[in-house]
Amino acid sequence: AEADDLRKAMGKKIPEIMAAHRERFCKGAVAAGVDPAKAASIFDLMEKFGGYGFNKSHSAAYALIAYQTGYLKSHFPLEFLAALLTSEMGSIDNIVKFMAECRTHNVCVLPPDVNTGFKGFTVDEGRIRFGLVAVKNVGESAIDAILEARAAGGRFASLFDFCERVDLKRVNKRVVESLIKCGAFDSTGARRSQLMAALETALDHGQRVQREKCDPQMGLFGGLECPVPASAPALPEVAEWDDRQKLAYEKESLGLYLSGHPLTRYEELISKFTSADAVSIKEAADGALVRIGGLVRGTKTIKTRKGDLMGFATIEDRHGTVEVTVFSRLFAAAGDLLTEDTAVLVQGQVQRDEQSVKLIAETLIPLEKAEETWTASVHLSLDLGHTSREQLLNLRAVLQRYPGSCRTYLHLRSPERTDAVIELAAGLHLKAGAALRREVSEVLGANALETRCTQLMGAEGSRVQAAR
């Protein structure tokens, strides 16, 4: 029992209990005839091992695996990443994480394809093809039927050809619908909206053709044993879904965005004003102050004991999801932002336990308001050799239309003289934002305006340096 208490003390890293066990251990060892110094040394070793340690045999095995995976990732990156994604097909969170790794290495991941795809993720002409098993509502039996039909008759020329040849008892309407939504029929050349509009017709056509092929009466009186199938109907003329609809269907059928992402247009703001994402926040210390940006995916509102409303939200970025708690005071001010698909920036404290990592929100703003909210200074670049008096007057007029609290600096560039930086008077402090950037660009040209963000500021006013 005492030995088990020592094991628990080591596991929980409780110094007071460890000190008590040290005294007990050393006294017992000395009573058993062990040298006191040796007994203390032995306990030191156990205590050190309790911090973090495992057997040398484990170390050797991990070292070998680390070498093998490092070699494969370096020399066969496409095959390695495809195998890694295949191994994690049961976990959407891990697929999202490794898809981000693919983007980091400029590896393109193609959508699933009924003509070139297989069950798992595969390498396809220098890119990775999404595995069909990872498509929701598409089971292995359906995939086997698709692969068998493709092996027997080659590529599928159209949705109608597909429905004629695959076993529709194993590939039902729900399967085909999911495959259309994720882009698995794009290689047939038809628009996804057309395919969805023609789905019922295609299934009816396929079932009729398959019945005719299997009907023994069609061969009576010396007739054709394999009658010529009815010609396939034409696809309806339907406008393609807009990007938002297309991405929503991809998310529905794959659990993630593949051909694009609703946050793409916010990438610059997210990179500039956040300090963490759904992956890195898991490594943040308890109580750390972070900013994270993403889309609101799920919300739950409850009443506190005082009768005030508070909320819980799931924020999704390109790397995964984070659970966010919004207490009543902030909820009263910004709770209307917690609606599905709203792009937001959240600043708050990390709260972690053994099972999860959450964020306790202190500030919640729309993502497009990031510059306006967290810009500390605005920097304007002027090329003295190509800036006229008229441009300067127009610039002053623009700046006067956007009064705010951000300090403003002019960076004067000249090929003949040393560059200079001038801070403008308090009367020309600015309110940063997209409108100011647009008007300054019209006067001085693109990229003439740069904003620099504030450091993270906690609720108590203490500054914390941003991680990015």
MARKOLLO-18700 format. One line per 10 residues: their letters; for each residue x, y, z of C-alpha. Coordinates in Angstrom, 2 decimals. Each point is the difference from the previous one (the first is absolute). Layout:
REM residues N
a> X,Y,Z | ... .
***
This chain:
REM residues 468
aeaddlrkam> 0.00,0.00,0.00 | 2.86,2.40,0.81 | 1.64,-0.79,-3.35 | -3.26,0.80,-1.80 | -0.26,3.29,1.90 | 3.52,0.86,-1.23 | -1.01,-0.84,-3.57 | -3.02,2.33,0.26 | 2.15,2.78,1.47 | 2.43,-0.32,-2.92 .
gkkipeimaa> -2.84,-0.03,-2.54 | -1.70,3.07,1.49 | 3.31,1.85,0.63 | -0.96,0.92,3.59 | 3.19,1.29,1.76 | -1.34,-0.24,3.58 | -0.94,-3.67,-0.34 | 3.26,-0.74,-1.83 | 1.98,1.52,2.91 | -1.87,-2.20,2.49 .
hrerfckgav> 0.67,-3.11,-2.08 | 3.68,0.92,-0.35 | 0.40,-0.02,3.78 | -1.91,-3.28,0.32 | 1.95,-1.65,-2.83 | 3.42,1.04,1.29 | -0.76,-1.07,3.57 | -1.26,-3.39,-1.17 | 3.02,-0.51,-2.29 | 2.48,0.89,2.77 .
aagvdpakaa> -1.85,-2.37,2.37 | 0.45,-2.74,-2.62 | 3.77,0.61,-0.07 | 0.28,2.32,-3.01 | 2.52,2.85,0.08 | -1.88,3.33,0.67 | 1.67,1.77,-2.95 | -0.85,-2.88,-2.31 | -3.62,-0.04,1.23 | -0.30,3.76,-0.67 .
sifdlmekfg> 1.56,-0.46,-3.46 | -2.46,-2.77,-0.86 | -2.96,2.16,1.03 | 1.41,2.91,-2.06 | 0.03,-2.27,-3.06 | -3.61,-1.08,0.58 | -1.09,3.59,0.50 | 1.73,1.10,-3.20 | -1.54,-2.87,-1.95 | -3.41,0.96,1.38 .
gygfnkshsa> 0.37,3.40,-1.65 | 0.15,-1.53,-3.47 | 1.62,-3.20,-1.12 | -0.44,-3.38,-1.60 | 2.00,-3.12,-0.79 | 3.05,0.04,-2.28 | -1.71,-2.61,-2.18 | -2.80,2.50,-0.57 | 2.53,2.70,-0.82 | 1.65,-2.21,-2.59 .
ayaliayqtg> -3.32,-0.87,-1.65 | -1.10,3.66,-0.11 | 3.37,1.06,-1.39 | -0.29,-2.54,-2.82 | -3.56,1.10,-0.85 | 1.03,3.67,0.14 | 2.85,-0.72,-2.43 | -2.23,-1.97,-2.37 | -2.81,2.57,-0.07 | 2.48,2.88,-0.34 .
ylkshfplef> 1.65,-1.74,-2.96 | -3.34,-0.69,-1.70 | -1.26,3.55,0.55 | 3.24,1.41,-1.44 | 0.37,-2.29,-3.02 | -3.60,-1.08,-0.71 | -2.12,2.88,1.35 | -3.08,-0.66,-2.15 | -0.15,-3.70,0.81 | 0.72,0.69,3.67 .
laalltsemg> -2.75,2.63,0.34 | -2.48,-2.16,-1.93 | 0.69,-2.95,2.33 | -0.27,2.28,3.04 | -3.38,1.34,-1.15 | -1.22,-3.53,-0.74 | 0.97,-1.13,3.51 | -2.13,2.80,1.50 | -3.12,-0.32,-2.17 | -2.11,-0.69,3.08 .
sidnivkfma> 0.85,3.37,1.58 | -1.08,3.20,-1.75 | 2.06,2.10,2.44 | 3.18,-1.85,-0.94 | -0.79,0.15,-3.72 | -0.42,3.78,0.31 | 3.32,0.20,1.86 | 1.89,-2.01,-2.62 | -1.70,1.86,-2.86 | 1.51,3.15,1.53 .
ecrthnvcvl> 3.37,-1.79,-0.06 | -0.54,-0.67,-3.72 | -0.63,3.71,-0.60 | 3.19,0.83,1.92 | 1.98,-2.18,-2.42 | -1.90,1.34,-3.06 | -1.57,-3.41,-0.59 | -3.34,0.21,-1.80 | -2.78,-2.28,1.27 | -2.52,-0.77,-2.74 .
ppdvntgfkg> -3.65,-0.83,0.68 | -1.23,-3.62,-0.07 | -0.53,-1.33,-3.54 | -2.05,-2.97,-1.21 | 2.36,-0.33,-3.00 | 3.42,0.15,1.67 | -0.58,-0.30,3.73 | 0.30,-3.03,2.27 | -1.03,-0.84,3.55 | 2.96,1.74,1.60 .
ftvdegrirf> 1.95,3.15,-0.82 | 2.26,-0.60,-3.00 | 2.64,1.83,-2.01 | -1.41,1.26,-3.30 | 2.41,1.72,-2.43 | 1.98,1.89,2.60 | -3.00,0.73,2.20 | -2.02,-1.87,2.62 | -3.44,-1.32,-0.85 | -2.53,0.01,2.85 .
glvavknvge> -1.05,-3.50,1.11 | -3.56,-1.09,-0.80 | -0.42,-1.68,3.40 | 0.35,3.41,1.65 | -3.17,1.25,-1.75 | -2.97,-0.03,2.37 | -2.83,-2.45,-0.76 | 2.24,-1.97,-2.41 | 0.74,-3.43,1.43 | 2.60,-2.52,-1.11 .
saidailear> -2.61,-2.17,-1.75 | -1.00,2.93,-2.22 | 3.64,0.79,-0.76 | 0.67,-3.63,-0.90 | -2.93,0.11,-2.44 | 1.37,3.19,-1.61 | 3.53,-1.41,-0.31 | -1.30,-3.29,-1.44 | -2.06,1.80,-2.66 | 2.93,2.26,-0.88 .
aaggrfaslf> 2.39,-2.96,-0.28 | -2.45,-1.83,-2.28 | -1.00,2.86,-2.29 | 2.50,2.82,0.41 | -0.67,3.63,0.91 | -3.52,1.26,0.57 | -0.89,2.41,-2.80 | -2.94,1.58,1.83 | -2.33,-0.32,2.95 | -2.38,-2.00,-2.21 .
dfcervdlkr> 2.81,-2.36,-1.03 | 0.88,-0.41,3.69 | -3.59,-0.88,0.94 | -0.22,-2.49,-2.89 | 3.11,-1.92,1.05 | 0.27,-0.02,3.81 | -2.07,-2.28,2.20 | -2.76,2.36,1.16 | -0.91,-2.38,2.80 | 3.36,0.85,1.59 .
vnkrvvesli> 0.28,3.57,-1.28 | -3.20,1.79,1.00 | -1.24,3.57,-0.45 | 1.59,1.20,3.23 | 3.43,-1.27,-1.10 | -0.20,1.66,-3.43 | -1.23,3.26,1.55 | 2.99,0.13,2.35 | 2.38,-0.74,-2.88 | -1.49,2.83,-2.07 .
kcgafdstga> 0.20,2.49,2.87 | 3.69,-0.68,0.67 | 0.99,0.25,-3.68 | 0.55,-3.69,-0.76 | -1.74,0.35,-3.37 | 1.84,3.16,-1.10 | 2.16,-2.07,-2.39 | -3.09,-0.74,-2.11 | -0.02,3.67,-1.02 | -3.45,0.83,1.38 .
rrsqlmaale> -0.78,2.68,2.57 | -0.86,-1.20,3.49 | -3.33,1.85,-0.11 | -0.92,-1.80,-3.25 | 0.90,-3.38,1.46 | -2.11,0.61,3.10 | -2.96,1.17,-2.10 | 0.25,-3.14,-2.17 | 0.56,-2.47,2.84 | -3.54,-1.45,0.17 .
taldhgqrvq> -0.16,-0.31,-3.79 | 3.43,-1.66,-0.14 | -0.90,-2.56,2.67 | -3.29,-0.84,-1.74 | 1.84,-0.34,-3.31 | 2.66,-2.25,1.55 | -2.56,-2.25,1.68 | -1.98,-0.32,-3.27 | 3.12,-0.92,-1.98 | 1.09,-2.56,2.60 .
rekcdpqmgl> -3.50,-1.57,0.10 | -0.02,-0.33,-3.78 | 3.43,-1.68,0.02 | -1.17,-2.53,2.59 | -3.51,-0.63,-1.38 | -0.09,-3.57,-1.52 | -3.12,0.81,-2.05 | 2.02,2.40,-2.16 | 1.75,-3.04,-1.54 | -3.18,-1.91,-1.08 .
fgglecpvpa> -0.68,-0.98,-3.63 | 3.63,0.52,-1.02 | 0.01,3.64,1.05 | 3.09,1.83,1.25 | 1.46,-1.52,3.16 | 1.52,3.36,0.90 | -2.33,2.71,-1.29 | 1.41,3.41,-0.85 | -0.58,2.21,3.06 | -2.16,3.08,-0.29 .
sapalpevae> 1.97,3.13,-0.78 | 0.84,2.09,3.03 | -1.94,3.25,0.53 | 1.80,3.34,-0.26 | 1.13,1.84,3.10 | -2.21,2.98,0.89 | 1.38,3.50,-0.52 | 0.51,1.18,3.57 | 2.32,2.75,1.20 | 2.89,-1.20,2.13 .
wddrqklaye> -0.20,0.48,3.75 | 1.78,3.07,1.33 | 3.22,-0.54,1.96 | -1.75,0.25,3.35 | -2.52,-2.71,-0.90 | 2.67,-2.22,-1.53 | 2.20,0.27,3.11 | -2.97,-0.66,2.27 | -0.75,-3.24,-1.86 | 3.67,-1.03,0.16 .
keslglylsg> -0.05,0.55,3.75 | -3.21,-2.02,0.28 | 1.34,-2.98,-1.96 | 3.66,0.02,1.08 | -0.08,1.66,3.40 | 2.45,2.64,-1.29 | 0.50,2.56,-2.75 | 2.09,-1.24,-2.92 | -0.14,2.22,-3.09 | 0.10,3.19,2.07 .
hpltryeeli> -0.88,1.44,3.39 | -2.31,2.80,1.17 | 2.91,1.42,1.99 | 2.26,0.36,-3.05 | -0.90,3.67,-0.45 | 0.93,0.65,3.63 | 3.41,-1.73,-0.12 | 2.01,3.22,0.26 | -2.01,1.24,2.99 | 0.18,-3.38,1.74 .
skftsadavs> 3.76,-0.22,-0.53 | 0.51,3.52,1.31 | -2.37,0.20,2.96 | -0.09,-3.53,1.46 | 2.53,-1.71,2.21 | -1.34,-3.57,-0.10 | -2.04,-2.44,-2.04 | -2.00,-3.15,0.78 | 3.19,-2.10,0.08 | 2.50,2.28,1.76 .
ikeaadgalv> -2.49,0.97,2.72 | 0.20,-3.58,1.28 | 3.64,0.68,0.95 | -0.75,3.32,1.74 | 0.42,0.24,3.77 | -3.03,0.16,2.25 | -0.95,3.66,0.43 | 1.94,1.17,-3.08 | -1.54,2.90,-1.91 | -0.57,-0.71,-3.71 .
rigglvrgtk> -1.90,1.26,-3.02 | -1.59,-2.42,-2.43 | -2.08,0.61,-3.12 | -2.55,-2.21,-1.70 | -3.61,-0.75,-0.87 | -2.73,-0.55,2.56 | -1.13,-3.59,-0.49 | -2.21,-0.87,2.95 | -1.47,1.96,2.88 | -1.86,-0.72,3.20 .
tiktrkgdlm> -1.61,2.64,2.19 | -0.90,-0.49,3.67 | -1.27,2.11,2.89 | 2.23,0.59,3.01 | -1.29,-0.16,3.57 | -0.43,3.77,-0.14 | -2.20,-0.34,-3.06 | 2.58,1.40,-2.45 | 0.78,-1.68,-3.30 | 3.40,-1.52,-0.80 .
gfatiedrhg> 1.16,-2.07,-2.93 | 2.24,-2.83,-1.13 | 1.25,-0.01,-3.58 | 2.13,-2.17,-2.28 | 2.44,2.07,-2.06 | 1.44,-1.68,-3.09 | 3.12,1.12,-1.85 | 1.96,-1.75,-2.77 | 1.65,-2.30,2.55 | -2.92,-1.23,2.10 .
tvevtvfsrl> -2.39,1.20,2.69 | 0.22,1.70,3.39 | -2.66,0.18,2.70 | -0.60,3.56,1.25 | -1.89,1.10,3.12 | -1.62,3.45,-0.10 | -1.11,1.22,3.43 | -3.05,2.20,0.51 | 1.66,3.45,-0.11 | 1.68,-0.63,-3.36 .
faaagdllte> -3.02,-1.94,-1.26 | -2.23,3.02,0.61 | 2.34,2.17,-2.09 | 0.93,-2.40,-2.80 | -2.28,-3.03,0.22 | -1.59,0.83,-3.36 | 3.30,-1.05,-1.65 | -0.49,-3.59,1.14 | -2.00,-1.00,-3.06 | 0.89,-2.76,-2.48 .
dtavlvqgqv> 2.73,0.83,-2.55 | 0.87,3.40,1.52 | 3.73,0.76,-0.28 | 1.28,1.20,3.37 | 3.16,0.74,1.95 | 0.10,-1.08,3.63 | 2.50,1.12,2.60 | -0.01,-1.85,3.29 | 1.68,-2.22,2.55 | 0.81,-3.66,-0.58 .
qrdeqsvkli> -1.69,-2.38,2.42 | 1.31,-3.54,-0.10 | -0.69,-3.22,1.85 | 0.97,-3.61,-0.57 | -2.62,-0.52,-2.73 | -0.22,3.28,-1.93 | 1.20,3.52,-0.70 | -2.53,2.84,-0.04 | 0.11,3.77,-0.40 | -1.67,2.40,2.45 .
aetlipleka> -0.87,2.98,-2.18 | 0.89,3.53,1.11 | -0.54,1.73,-3.35 | -2.16,-1.08,-2.94 | -0.09,1.99,-3.24 | -0.86,-0.56,-3.70 | 3.12,-1.06,-1.87 | -0.26,2.90,-2.45 | 0.22,2.42,2.96 | 3.45,-1.30,1.04 .
eetwtasvhl> 1.97,2.89,-1.50 | -2.41,2.53,1.42 | 0.12,-1.56,3.49 | 3.58,-1.14,0.49 | 2.14,2.29,-2.16 | 2.51,2.02,2.02 | 1.54,2.02,-2.82 | -0.44,0.78,-3.69 | 3.04,0.36,-2.27 | -0.18,1.78,-3.37 .
sldlghtsre> 2.78,-0.41,-2.54 | 0.74,2.93,-2.37 | 2.50,0.03,-2.85 | 1.14,3.64,-0.06 | 1.16,-0.30,-3.57 | -3.48,-0.94,-1.23 | -2.36,1.79,2.40 | -1.62,3.25,-1.12 | -1.43,2.84,2.04 | -3.48,-0.96,-1.20 .
qllnlravlq> 0.46,-3.53,1.35 | 1.06,1.36,3.38 | -3.08,2.23,0.18 | -2.22,-2.93,-0.95 | 1.73,-2.16,2.62 | -0.60,2.60,2.70 | -3.69,0.14,-0.95 | -0.25,-3.78,0.26 | 1.70,-0.10,3.41 | -2.30,2.71,1.34 .
rypgscrtyl> -3.02,-2.16,-0.86 | 1.17,-2.85,2.29 | 0.81,1.50,3.43 | 0.88,-2.56,2.66 | 2.52,-1.06,2.64 | 2.73,-1.66,-2.13 | 3.29,1.87,-0.27 | 0.91,0.88,-3.57 | 3.47,-0.05,-1.55 | 1.25,1.14,-3.39 .
hlrspertda> 2.92,-1.98,-1.40 | 1.73,2.28,-2.52 | 2.12,-1.83,-2.56 | 2.50,1.75,-2.23 | 2.77,-1.44,-2.19 | 2.23,3.05,0.54 | -0.42,0.45,3.76 | -0.33,-2.12,3.11 | -3.53,-1.27,0.60 | -1.90,1.78,2.78 .
vielaaglhl> -2.94,-0.82,2.27 | -2.35,2.73,1.21 | -2.71,-0.45,2.64 | -3.05,2.09,-0.82 | -1.67,2.20,2.60 | -2.74,-1.35,2.27 | -2.59,1.69,-2.22 | 0.83,-2.53,-2.72 | -0.20,-3.14,2.11 | -2.08,-2.48,-1.98 .
kagaalrrev> -2.70,-2.64,0.19 | 1.40,-2.96,-1.92 | -2.16,-2.17,-2.21 | -0.73,-1.19,-3.51 | -1.53,3.33,-1.09 | 3.11,1.98,1.00 | 2.26,-2.53,-1.72 | -2.06,0.18,-3.19 | 0.04,3.82,-0.18 | 3.70,0.28,0.79 .
sevlganale> 0.74,-2.56,-2.74 | -1.94,2.14,-2.48 | 2.22,2.99,0.82 | 3.43,-1.59,0.55 | -0.32,-3.35,-1.70 | -0.28,-3.58,1.27 | 1.93,-1.05,3.13 | 0.62,3.61,1.06 | -1.72,-0.57,3.35 | 1.15,-2.40,2.70 .
trctqlmgae> -1.55,-0.55,3.41 | 1.72,-1.33,3.10 | -2.07,-1.71,2.65 | -0.02,0.36,3.75 | 1.44,-2.56,2.35 | -2.46,-2.26,1.75 | -1.61,1.80,2.92 | -1.64,-1.94,2.79 | -3.10,1.01,1.91 | 2.13,1.23,2.90 .
gsrvqaar> 2.07,2.18,-2.32 | 3.21,-2.04,0.02 | 1.70,-0.26,-3.39 | 0.86,-3.38,-1.44 | 2.20,-0.27,-3.08 | -1.83,-1.64,-2.90 | 1.36,-3.35,-1.08 | -0.07,0.91,-3.68 .
***
